[in-house]
């Protein structure tokens, strides 16, 4: 997986999903899922208000 997601920190706000230029993030039930389209640009990590995403 290209990104490291701390699911304990993630508040599932969906903000990262909206800012991803590759459309590589998706909220599924209670998990944030990253697919192979992710190019590790870091936009989602910068946008995350709780610091739950690391590159």
N, CA, C and O atoms as a GROMACS GRO file, in nm:
protein
  220
    1UNK      N    1   0.085  -0.118   0.000
    1UNK     CA    2   0.000   0.000   0.000
    1UNK      C    3   0.089   0.123   0.000
    1UNK      O    4   0.183   0.133   0.079
    2UNK      N    5   0.060   0.217  -0.088
    2UNK     CA    6   0.146   0.336  -0.101
    2UNK      C    7   0.141   0.430   0.019
    2UNK      O    8   0.243   0.489   0.053
    3UNK      N    9   0.029   0.444   0.081
    3UNK     CA   10   0.015   0.534   0.196
    3UNK      C   11  -0.004   0.453   0.323
    3UNK      O   12  -0.059   0.343   0.321
    4UNK      N   13   0.042   0.510   0.434
    4UNK     CA   14   0.017   0.448   0.564
    4UNK      C   15  -0.095   0.526   0.630
    4UNK      O   16  -0.085   0.647   0.651
    5UNK      N   17  -0.202   0.456   0.663
    5UNK     CA   18  -0.318   0.520   0.723
    5UNK      C   19  -0.335   0.470   0.865
    5UNK      O   20  -0.344   0.350   0.889
    6UNK      N   21  -0.338   0.562   0.958
    6UNK     CA   22  -0.362   0.528   1.098
    6UNK      C   23  -0.513   0.531   1.119
    6UNK      O   24  -0.573   0.637   1.136
    7UNK      N   25  -0.574   0.413   1.117
    7UNK     CA   26  -0.720   0.404   1.127
    7UNK      C   27  -0.771   0.444   1.265
    7UNK      O   28  -0.889   0.477   1.280
    8UNK      N   29  -0.684   0.441   1.366
    8UNK     CA   30  -0.724   0.487   1.499
    8UNK      C   31  -0.739   0.639   1.503
    8UNK      O   32  -0.822   0.692   1.577
    9UNK      N   33  -0.659   0.710   1.423
    9UNK     CA   34  -0.665   0.856   1.418
    9UNK      C   35  -0.772   0.906   1.321
    9UNK      O   36  -0.833   1.011   1.344
   10UNK      N   37  -0.793   0.832   1.214
   10UNK     CA   38  -0.883   0.877   1.107
   10UNK      C   39  -1.023   0.903   1.161
   10UNK      O   40  -1.082   0.818   1.228
   11UNK      N   41  -1.076   1.022   1.130
   11UNK     CA   42  -1.211   1.058   1.176
   11UNK      C   43  -1.315   1.039   1.064
   11UNK      O   44  -1.431   1.076   1.081
   12UNK      N   45  -1.272   0.983   0.951
   12UNK     CA   46  -1.360   0.952   0.838
   12UNK      C   47  -1.438   1.072   0.789
   12UNK      O   48  -1.556   1.062   0.754
   13UNK      N   49  -1.372   1.187   0.786
   13UNK     CA   50  -1.438   1.309   0.739
   13UNK      C   51  -1.454   1.310   0.587
   13UNK      O   52  -1.544   1.376   0.534
   14UNK      N   53  -1.368   1.236   0.517
   14UNK     CA   54  -1.377   1.228   0.371
   14UNK      C   55  -1.308   1.340   0.299
   14UNK      O   56  -1.311   1.345   0.176
   15UNK      N   57  -1.245   1.431   0.371
   15UNK     CA   58  -1.175   1.542   0.307
   15UNK      C   59  -1.065   1.497   0.213
   15UNK      O   60  -1.048   1.555   0.105
   16UNK      N   61  -0.992   1.396   0.253
   16UNK     CA   62  -0.882   1.346   0.170
   16UNK      C   63  -0.935   1.288   0.039
   16UNK      O   64  -0.870   1.300  -0.066
   17UNK      N   65  -1.050   1.227   0.045
   17UNK     CA   66  -1.112   1.169  -0.075
   17UNK      C   67  -1.140   1.280  -0.176
   17UNK      O   68  -1.117   1.262  -0.296
   18UNK      N   69  -1.189   1.392  -0.128
   18UNK     CA   70  -1.223   1.503  -0.215
   18UNK      C   71  -1.105   1.575  -0.277
   18UNK      O   72  -1.118   1.632  -0.385
   19UNK      N   73  -0.989   1.573  -0.211
   19UNK     CA   74  -0.873   1.646  -0.263
   19UNK      C   75  -0.779   1.559  -0.346
   19UNK      O   76  -0.686   1.611  -0.408
   20UNK      N   77  -0.800   1.428  -0.348
   20UNK     CA   78  -0.710   1.338  -0.421
   20UNK      C   79  -0.724   1.358  -0.572
   20UNK      O   80  -0.830   1.331  -0.628
   21UNK      N   81  -0.616   1.405  -0.639
   21UNK     CA   82  -0.626   1.427  -0.784
   21UNK      C   83  -0.632   1.298  -0.865
   21UNK      O   84  -0.672   1.299  -0.981
   22UNK      N   85  -0.592   1.186  -0.804
   22UNK     CA   86  -0.593   1.057  -0.874
   22UNK      C   87  -0.721   0.978  -0.848
   22UNK      O   88  -0.740   0.871  -0.906
   23UNK      N   89  -0.808   1.030  -0.762
   23UNK     CA   90  -0.930   0.959  -0.724
   23UNK      C   91  -0.896   0.819  -0.670
   23UNK      O   92  -0.961   0.720  -0.704
   24UNK      N   93  -0.791   0.814  -0.585
   24UNK     CA   94  -0.739   0.687  -0.536
   24UNK      C   95  -0.786   0.651  -0.395
   24UNK      O   96  -0.752   0.544  -0.344
   25UNK      N   97  -0.861   0.739  -0.333
   25UNK     CA   98  -0.907   0.715  -0.196
   25UNK      C   99  -1.058   0.696  -0.193
   25UNK      O  100  -1.132   0.758  -0.269
   26UNK      N  101  -1.101   0.608  -0.104
   26UNK     CA  102  -1.244   0.582  -0.092
   26UNK      C  103  -1.276   0.544   0.052
   26UNK      O  104  -1.201   0.470   0.116
   27UNK      N  105  -1.387   0.593   0.102
   27UNK     CA  106  -1.435   0.553   0.234
   27UNK      C  107  -1.528   0.434   0.214
   27UNK      O  108  -1.631   0.445   0.148
   28UNK      N  109  -1.491   0.321   0.274
   28UNK     CA  110  -1.574   0.201   0.267
   28UNK      C  111  -1.610   0.163   0.409
   28UNK      O  112  -1.524   0.126   0.488
   29UNK      N  113  -1.737   0.172   0.439
   29UNK     CA  114  -1.789   0.146   0.573
   29UNK      C  115  -1.711   0.227   0.675
   29UNK      O  116  -1.734   0.348   0.686
   30UNK      N  117  -1.621   0.167   0.750
   30UNK     CA  118  -1.546   0.242   0.850
   30UNK      C  119  -1.395   0.241   0.822
   30UNK      O  120  -1.315   0.254   0.914
   31UNK      N  121  -1.358   0.225   0.696
   31UNK     CA  122  -1.216   0.224   0.659
   31UNK      C  123  -1.190   0.315   0.541
   31UNK      O  124  -1.271   0.326   0.449
   32UNK      N  125  -1.076   0.382   0.545
   32UNK     CA  126  -1.027   0.457   0.430
   32UNK      C  127  -0.942   0.362   0.349
   32UNK      O  128  -0.847   0.303   0.401
   33UNK      N  129  -0.975   0.346   0.221
   33UNK     CA  130  -0.907   0.251   0.134
   33UNK      C  131  -0.831   0.328   0.026
   33UNK      O  132  -0.884   0.423  -0.033
   34UNK      N  133  -0.707   0.285   0.000
   34UNK     CA  134  -0.622   0.344  -0.104
   34UNK      C  135  -0.604   0.240  -0.213
   34UNK      O  136  -0.571   0.125  -0.184
   35UNK      N  137  -0.625   0.280  -0.338
   35UNK     CA  138  -0.606   0.182  -0.445
   35UNK      C  139  -0.477   0.211  -0.522
   35UNK      O  140  -0.402   0.302  -0.489
   36UNK      N  141  -0.454   0.132  -0.626
   36UNK     CA  142  -0.328   0.137  -0.700
   36UNK      C  143  -0.309   0.265  -0.782
   36UNK      O  144  -0.199   0.288  -0.833
   37UNK      N  145  -0.411   0.346  -0.795
   37UNK     CA  146  -0.397   0.473  -0.868
   37UNK      C  147  -0.317   0.576  -0.790
   37UNK      O  148  -0.274   0.677  -0.847
   38UNK      N  149  -0.295   0.553  -0.662
   38UNK     CA  150  -0.222   0.647  -0.577
   38UNK      C  151  -0.079   0.664  -0.628
   38UNK      O  152  -0.008   0.566  -0.651
   39UNK      N  153  -0.037   0.790  -0.645
   39UNK     CA  154   0.101   0.817  -0.687
   39UNK      C  155   0.182   0.883  -0.576
   39UNK      O  156   0.289   0.939  -0.602
   40UNK      N  157   0.132   0.877  -0.455
   40UNK     CA  158   0.201   0.929  -0.336
   40UNK      C  159   0.235   1.078  -0.347
   40UNK      O  160   0.344   1.120  -0.308
   41UNK      N  161   0.142   1.157  -0.400
   41UNK     CA  162   0.166   1.301  -0.415
   41UNK      C  163   0.167   1.375  -0.281
   41UNK      O  164   0.231   1.479  -0.268
   42UNK      N  165   0.097   1.321  -0.181
   42UNK     CA  166   0.098   1.379  -0.048
   42UNK      C  167  -0.008   1.483  -0.020
   42UNK      O  168  -0.014   1.536   0.091
   43UNK      N  169  -0.091   1.515  -0.118
   43UNK     CA  170  -0.195   1.616  -0.098
   43UNK      C  171  -0.291   1.573   0.013
   43UNK      O  172  -0.329   1.656   0.096
   44UNK      N  173  -0.329   1.448   0.014
   44UNK     CA  174  -0.423   1.399   0.116
   44UNK      C  175  -0.362   1.409   0.256
   44UNK      O  176  -0.430   1.445   0.351
   45UNK      N  177  -0.233   1.376   0.268
   45UNK     CA  178  -0.166   1.382   0.398
   45UNK      C  179  -0.160   1.525   0.450
   45UNK      O  180  -0.176   1.548   0.570
   46UNK      N  181  -0.136   1.621   0.361
   46UNK     CA  182  -0.132   1.762   0.401
   46UNK      C  183  -0.270   1.812   0.441
   46UNK      O  184  -0.283   1.898   0.528
   47UNK      N  185  -0.373   1.759   0.377
   47UNK     CA  186  -0.509   1.804   0.402
   47UNK      C  187  -0.570   1.743   0.528
   47UNK      O  188  -0.658   1.804   0.589
   48UNK      N  189  -0.526   1.624   0.567
   48UNK     CA  190  -0.586   1.551   0.679
   48UNK      C  191  -0.578   1.634   0.807
   48UNK      O  192  -0.469   1.668   0.852
   49UNK      N  193  -0.694   1.666   0.868
   49UNK     CA  194  -0.694   1.750   0.988
   49UNK      C  195  -0.642   1.681   1.114
   49UNK      O  196  -0.610   1.748   1.212
   50UNK      N  197  -0.635   1.548   1.113
   50UNK     CA  198  -0.591   1.476   1.232
   50UNK      C  199  -0.458   1.404   1.212
   50UNK      O  200  -0.412   1.334   1.302
   51UNK      N  201  -0.394   1.421   1.098
   51UNK     CA  202  -0.264   1.360   1.072
   51UNK      C  203  -0.268   1.209   1.064
   51UNK      O  204  -0.175   1.142   1.108
   52UNK      N  205  -0.374   1.155   1.008
   52UNK     CA  206  -0.390   1.009   1.001
   52UNK      C  207  -0.324   0.946   0.879
   52UNK      O  208  -0.317   0.823   0.868
   53UNK      N  209  -0.275   1.028   0.785
   53UNK     CA  210  -0.217   0.976   0.662
   53UNK      C  211  -0.069   1.011   0.657
   53UNK      O  212  -0.030   1.126   0.676
   54UNK      N  213   0.014   0.910   0.631
   54UNK     CA  214   0.158   0.930   0.616
   54UNK      C  215   0.203   0.871   0.483
   54UNK      O  216   0.149   0.771   0.435
   55UNK      N  217   0.304   0.934   0.425
   55UNK     CA  218   0.360   0.883   0.301
   55UNK      C  219   0.482   0.798   0.333
   55UNK      O  220   0.545   0.745   0.242
   0.00000   0.00000   0.00000
